Amino acid sequence: MPTPSSDPSVTVRADHLRKAYTVTEKEPGFLGSLRAFVRPKTRTVEAVKGISFELTGGEMVGFLGPNGAGKTTTLKMLSGLLHPTSGTATVQGHTPQKRETAFLKQITLVMGQKQQLIWDLPAQDSFLVNQAIYEISDTEYRATMREFDEVLDLSGILSKQVRKLSLGERMKCELAAALLHRPKVLFLDEPTIGLDVNMQERIREFVREYNARFNATVMLTSHYMADVTALCQRILVIDGGELVFDGDLSALTSGPDARKTVKLQLSQPTTAARLSEYGELIRLDGLDVELTVPRSEVSARAAALLTHFEVADLTVEDPPIEQVIGQLFRSERKPEPVEALA
Ligand SMILES: Nc1ncnc2c1ncn2[C@@H]1O[C@H](COP(=O)(O)OP(=O)(O)OP(=O)(O)O)[C@@H](O)[C@H]1O
């Protein structure tokens, strides 16, 4: 994990970054409220447990993890909205929580689930507010809008009241407004959530072009693996506030820890317990079975399955990337059985 680095290409750096929230616990009902008021009971939630990583200029990195893993908390610390409990963050040479103007002009945080445009006004008005906040000249504003319009096709929607826009139209405007000042570092938290497949692709295209044009660093969380596979070579996986993987996406499907999916059509029913001796059981639906096994042992495991079960059909495939990532999440990992192979 990173030690202090003077590498000028590093744009985002987290060094043992930690965030603990203190939450007040309250029992339900009026008495509970009264008790909480008189003698408040608090509990600490360790949302991010001292994570370290570095991103370099122009990198697009997928930041993945199950619900509640600590992704949003990390992005909020990196963009200066939350103070870390301990550890440090450095973004474009700045300490985010100081929220210096020079820092704010170089970053953006887009949260797909939160709205930043002014609800009752046309999107155009929010753009003008941002133009003023970020001190963007009229010439630069017009040039940027022209470029964004080419990819996002904003014509016809900028003059509509934001609350009358469809989700996809609003997300295009949210992104354009958030990138108007041409930030060098983008923190994108679920930017395609709830969008249809075409609109997801449009947003991806926009992020890809922006990254190429401005050599921007992009840190992206998404529950849609298509976003990640389309944009990111490297992924960071966080689970329970800890970083459990930092590396190439391709290493997950072809590296030493890679797995294969074995699909079986059985002729005779069997039990989950028996099948689990040959790999991680993903699905048992009547006679249809799906297991994952280590890639390096796929032949041996397939041969063992054919020997010990009545198999009508067997196929070997790469597991879907969602499953590969899911297996990194500690809560879903199970010990690998090997003794039944003999
Ligand atoms: N303001 C807060 N006060 C107390 N606990 C919080 C607060 N914000 C987040 N948490 C807790 O911190 C943990 C991490 O939350 P966070 O929102 O960072 O996760 P996430 O990975 O972004 O999840 P999701 O994918 O569901 O958005 C969770 O247990 C969450 O309940």
The ligand as an ORCA input file, in Angstrom:
! r2SCAN-3c Opt
* xyz 0 1
  N     -24.173      9.667      8.157
  C     -24.035      8.422      8.594
  N     -24.183      8.143      9.904
  C     -24.032      6.890     10.359
  N     -23.698      5.824      9.596
  C     -23.537      6.050      8.291
  C     -23.698      7.355      7.716
  N     -23.468      7.265      6.380
  C     -23.184      5.982      6.124
  N     -23.219      5.238      7.262
  C     -22.929      3.818      7.412
  O     -21.609      3.596      6.954
  C     -21.507      2.390      6.218
  C     -20.980      2.687      4.818
  O     -21.967      3.445      4.108
  P     -21.724      3.996      2.619
  O     -22.907      4.827      2.271
  O     -20.387      4.603      2.533
  O     -21.735      2.624      1.807
  P     -21.826      2.362      0.231
  O     -20.761      1.365     -0.098
  O     -21.815      3.644     -0.516
  O     -23.248      1.656      0.123
  P     -24.372      1.681     -1.073
  O     -23.820      0.868     -2.200
  O     -25.524      0.992     -0.395
  O     -24.645      3.110     -1.401
  C     -22.898      1.765      6.241
  O     -22.934      0.851      7.313
  C     -23.806      2.948      6.504
  O     -24.979      2.538      7.182
*
